[in-house]
Amino acid sequence: MAVEKVGEKYTCNVCSNEVVVTKAGGGELVCCNQPMEKIEG
């Protein structure tokens, strides 16, 4: 899933890392060799 805007939150389903986007570049966030999942909130 590509990052679309500032403020989006993502989580890693493997290690539970969470990321908040501060600058949207349109790329895909990857952690533990798997795409991160966008979360609500």
N, CA, C and O atoms as CSV, one atom per row, in Angstrom:
chain,resi,resn,atom,element,x,y,z
A,1,MET,N,N,0.854,-1.186,0.000
A,1,MET,CA,C,0.000,0.000,0.000
A,1,MET,C,C,0.892,1.238,0.000
A,1,MET,O,O,1.761,1.376,0.860
A,2,ALA,N,N,0.687,2.113,-0.931
A,2,ALA,CA,C,1.507,3.319,-1.048
A,2,ALA,C,C,1.079,4.387,-0.038
A,2,ALA,O,O,-0.109,4.571,0.228
A,3,VAL,N,N,2.054,5.073,0.508
A,3,VAL,CA,C,1.808,6.177,1.432
A,3,VAL,C,C,1.186,7.326,0.651
A,3,VAL,O,O,1.720,7.737,-0.379
A,4,GLU,N,N,0.062,7.846,1.134
A,4,GLU,CA,C,-0.659,8.886,0.411
A,4,GLU,C,C,-0.603,10.255,1.060
A,4,GLU,O,O,-0.549,11.262,0.354
A,5,LYS,N,N,-0.616,10.327,2.416
A,5,LYS,CA,C,-0.650,11.645,3.044
A,5,LYS,C,C,-0.037,11.641,4.440
A,5,LYS,O,O,0.085,10.597,5.081
A,6,VAL,N,N,0.342,12.824,4.893
A,6,VAL,CA,C,0.904,13.014,6.221
A,6,VAL,C,C,-0.143,12.647,7.272
A,6,VAL,O,O,-1.321,12.968,7.119
A,7,GLY,N,N,0.288,11.981,8.328
A,7,GLY,CA,C,-0.598,11.621,9.427
A,7,GLY,C,C,-1.088,10.190,9.377
A,7,GLY,O,O,-1.635,9.694,10.363
A,8,GLU,N,N,-0.905,9.507,8.245
A,8,GLU,CA,C,-1.320,8.101,8.172
A,8,GLU,C,C,-0.491,7.273,9.148
A,8,GLU,O,O,0.668,7.589,9.417
A,9,LYS,N,N,-1.094,6.214,9.673
A,9,LYS,CA,C,-0.409,5.331,10.616
A,9,LYS,C,C,-0.346,3.928,10.037
A,9,LYS,O,O,-1.303,3.431,9.442
A,10,TYR,N,N,0.803,3.310,10.229
A,10,TYR,CA,C,1.038,1.958,9.726
A,10,TYR,C,C,1.603,1.099,10.842
A,10,TYR,O,O,2.275,1.605,11.740
A,11,THR,N,N,1.331,-0.212,10.790
A,11,THR,CA,C,1.853,-1.146,11.769
A,11,THR,C,C,2.445,-2.363,11.074
A,11,THR,O,O,2.044,-2.724,9.967
A,12,CYS,N,N,3.401,-2.984,11.739
A,12,CYS,CA,C,4.005,-4.221,11.251
A,12,CYS,C,C,3.306,-5.382,11.949
A,12,CYS,O,O,3.238,-5.421,13.177
A,13,ASN,N,N,2.791,-6.319,11.175
A,13,ASN,CA,C,2.086,-7.464,11.751
A,13,ASN,C,C,3.033,-8.504,12.350
A,13,ASN,O,O,2.583,-9.443,13.006
A,14,VAL,N,N,4.339,-8.343,12.131
A,14,VAL,CA,C,5.318,-9.296,12.660
A,14,VAL,C,C,5.857,-8.828,14.017
A,14,VAL,O,O,5.813,-9.573,14.996
A,15,CYS,N,N,6.368,-7.581,14.072
A,15,CYS,CA,C,7.024,-7.102,15.302
A,15,CYS,C,C,6.251,-6.009,16.030
A,15,CYS,O,O,6.668,-5.573,17.103
A,16,SER,N,N,5.138,-5.562,15.470
A,16,SER,CA,C,4.261,-4.541,16.070
A,16,SER,C,C,4.831,-3.123,16.047
A,16,SER,O,O,4.309,-2.254,16.746
A,17,ASN,N,N,5.891,-2.855,15.262
A,17,ASN,CA,C,6.341,-1.476,15.075
A,17,ASN,C,C,5.201,-0.653,14.514
A,17,ASN,O,O,4.410,-1.151,13.713
A,18,GLU,N,N,5.107,0.612,14.929
A,18,GLU,CA,C,4.108,1.524,14.391
A,18,GLU,C,C,4.813,2.753,13.840
A,18,GLU,O,O,5.796,3.220,14.417
A,19,VAL,N,N,4.312,3.281,12.718
A,19,VAL,CA,C,4.911,4.424,12.038
A,19,VAL,C,C,3.822,5.454,11.751
A,19,VAL,O,O,2.714,5.104,11.342
A,20,VAL,N,N,4.151,6.734,11.971
A,20,VAL,CA,C,3.271,7.835,11.584
A,20,VAL,C,C,3.998,8.604,10.497
A,20,VAL,O,O,5.155,8.984,10.679
A,21,VAL,N,N,3.343,8.840,9.376
A,21,VAL,CA,C,3.963,9.513,8.234
A,21,VAL,C,C,4.103,11.008,8.521
A,21,VAL,O,O,3.133,11.674,8.883
A,22,THR,N,N,5.321,11.524,8.354
A,22,THR,CA,C,5.573,12.953,8.530
A,22,THR,C,C,5.849,13.648,7.201
A,22,THR,O,O,5.755,14.871,7.101
A,23,LYS,N,N,6.194,12.850,6.165
A,23,LYS,CA,C,6.399,13.386,4.824
A,23,LYS,C,C,6.034,12.286,3.837
A,23,LYS,O,O,6.675,11.236,3.797
A,24,ALA,N,N,4.999,12.536,3.043
A,24,ALA,CA,C,4.511,11.525,2.101
A,24,ALA,C,C,5.348,11.550,0.835
A,24,ALA,O,O,5.502,12.591,0.197
A,25,GLY,N,N,5.893,10.379,0.476
A,25,GLY,CA,C,6.704,10.284,-0.721
A,25,GLY,C,C,6.125,9.319,-1.740
A,25,GLY,O,O,6.652,9.185,-2.845
A,26,GLY,N,N,5.029,8.641,-1.368
A,26,GLY,CA,C,4.357,7.757,-2.298
A,26,GLY,C,C,4.886,6.340,-2.320
A,26,GLY,O,O,4.319,5.491,-3.009
A,27,GLY,N,N,5.962,6.050,-1.585
A,27,GLY,CA,C,6.518,4.705,-1.566
A,27,GLY,C,C,5.737,3.772,-0.665
A,27,GLY,O,O,4.734,4.158,-0.065
A,28,GLU,N,N,6.211,2.539,-0.579
A,28,GLU,CA,C,5.576,1.538,0.274
A,28,GLU,C,C,6.443,1.321,1.513
A,28,GLU,O,O,7.664,1.201,1.405
A,29,LEU,N,N,5.817,1.271,2.683
A,29,LEU,CA,C,6.551,1.014,3.920
A,29,LEU,C,C,6.672,-0.492,4.125
A,29,LEU,O,O,5.692,-1.229,4.014
A,30,VAL,N,N,7.897,-0.938,4.428
A,30,VAL,CA,C,8.166,-2.355,4.615
A,30,VAL,C,C,8.904,-2.540,5.938
A,30,VAL,O,O,9.811,-1.772,6.261
A,31,CYS,N,N,8.516,-3.557,6.701
A,31,CYS,CA,C,9.167,-3.900,7.954
A,31,CYS,C,C,9.183,-5.426,8.042
A,31,CYS,O,O,8.210,-6.072,7.654
A,32,CYS,N,N,10.256,-6.003,8.539
A,32,CYS,CA,C,10.380,-7.468,8.656
A,32,CYS,C,C,10.131,-8.158,7.309
A,32,CYS,O,O,9.560,-9.248,7.250
A,33,ASN,N,N,10.571,-7.501,6.235
A,33,ASN,CA,C,10.437,-8.013,4.859
A,33,ASN,C,C,8.994,-8.196,4.398
A,33,ASN,O,O,8.724,-8.970,3.479
A,34,GLN,N,N,8.055,-7.472,5.047
A,34,GLN,CA,C,6.647,-7.522,4.641
A,34,GLN,C,C,6.089,-6.109,4.605
A,34,GLN,O,O,6.506,-5.260,5.392
A,35,PRO,N,N,5.144,-5.845,3.694
A,35,PRO,CA,C,4.520,-4.513,3.650
A,35,PRO,C,C,3.807,-4.207,4.966
A,35,PRO,O,O,3.163,-5.077,5.553
A,36,MET,N,N,3.927,-2.971,5.418
A,36,MET,CA,C,3.230,-2.564,6.643
A,36,MET,C,C,1.749,-2.337,6.320
A,36,MET,O,O,1.387,-2.002,5.192
A,37,GLU,N,N,0.910,-2.526,7.332
A,37,GLU,CA,C,-0.540,-2.396,7.168
A,37,GLU,C,C,-1.019,-1.058,7.709
A,37,GLU,O,O,-0.669,-0.671,8.824
A,38,LYS,N,N,-1.823,-0.350,6.916
A,38,LYS,CA,C,-2.379,0.937,7.346
A,38,LYS,C,C,-3.405,0.689,8.438
A,38,LYS,O,O,-4.230,-0.219,8.329
A,39,ILE,N,N,-3.353,1.509,9.505
A,39,ILE,CA,C,-4.323,1.386,10.592
A,39,ILE,C,C,-5.112,2.679,10.722
A,39,ILE,O,O,-4.647,3.747,10.322
A,40,GLU,N,N,-6.279,2.574,11.271
A,40,GLU,CA,C,-7.144,3.743,11.476
A,40,GLU,C,C,-6.709,4.470,12.737
A,40,GLU,O,O,-6.137,3.877,13.652
A,41,GLY,N,N,-6.991,5.770,12.767
A,41,GLY,CA,C,-6.731,6.515,13.981
A,41,GLY,C,C,-5.865,7.623,13.746
A,41,GLY,O,O,-5.542,8.362,14.675
